[in-house]
Every structure is written in C-alpha cells, then in structure tokens.
Amino acid sequence: MDLEALLVPIYLFMIFVAPLWLILHYRSKRQVNQGLTDEEFNLLNDLVDKADKMTQRIGTLESILDAESPEWRQRHDK
C-alpha cells in the first residue's frame, strides 16, 4: 500500500478527531469528579424513600398472604 495514502487519514485523525476526543474525554472525567448535583442528590433521596415504602408494602402484603393463604410461597416455588 502506498505510504502517502496512509498519511492523509493519519493527518486528518490527528488534526480533527484526536483533539475532539481528548476534549470530550477530559470534560466527562471532570463531570464525574464533581459528584452529584443538588437536583441529582434530591432525586436519589426520593428514590431511596420510594424503595423503603415499597419494601414496607411488600412486607405487609406478604404478611396478609401468610395469614390468608399459608401455602402461597410453596405454590409459587413450584
């Protein structure tokens, strides 16, 4: 293969692609290092609260099912 044919794509890569790649890479690294924003932190806390409520509800439903139909767990496992 002709060496000159390889030089053009290499030059184009070095002039256009590599700098853009580096800029985007280090911008994303900086965003990761900054941590969560206040909005993201509040959203995360809301999700934790919802997960706790779901856990309580599931526990309540399981206790109701245990009282009304004690064999429901064995039927589900089969």
N, C-alpha and C positions, 0 to 999 in steps of 0.2 A: 504494500500500500504506500502511496506517496506521502512523504513526511509533511508536505505543505497542506495536504488535505486534512491532516490531523491538527495542524496548528490553528486553523481558523476556529474550529469548535472549542479548542482549549482556550484561546484568547477570548472568545465570546463568554465562555463559562467564567473565566477569571474577572472579566470586566462587569458583567451583569449579574450572573447567578450567585457567585460566591459572596459579594458584599451584601446582597439582599438576604441571603441565607444567614450570614453572620448577624446582621441587624435583627432579624426576626428571632433568631436563637437566643441572643442575649436579652432581648426585650421580654421573652417568655420566662427566662431564668429570673429576671428582676421581679416580674409579677408573682412568681412562685415564692420568692424570698420575702415579699412584702406581707404575706399572710392573708387572712380573711378580711374583707371589708366589713364595716358595721352591718350593712344590709345582709351580707352572706352569713355573718355570725348570728343575726337575728333569725334568719331563715333556718339555720342549723338548729337553733334552740327550739323553734317552733316544731321542727321535725322530731326532735327528741321528745317534746311534750306529747305530740301525737302518737309516737311509738309507745310511750308509757301508758297513755289512755287505751290504746289497742291491746296492750298486754293485760291491763286490768279487765277489759271487756272479754277477752278470750278466757281469762281465768274464771270470770263469772259464768260465762256460757258453759264452760267445762263442768263447773260445779252443779249447774242446773241439769245438764245432761247426765252427770253421775247420779243425781238424786232421782231423776225420772226414768232413766234407762241405763242401769249399771253396766250392761254388756256392750255399750256403744263403741267402746275402744276395741274390743275383740272383733266386732263385726267389721270395723274399718280396716283392721290389720290384715284381714283375710284377702 
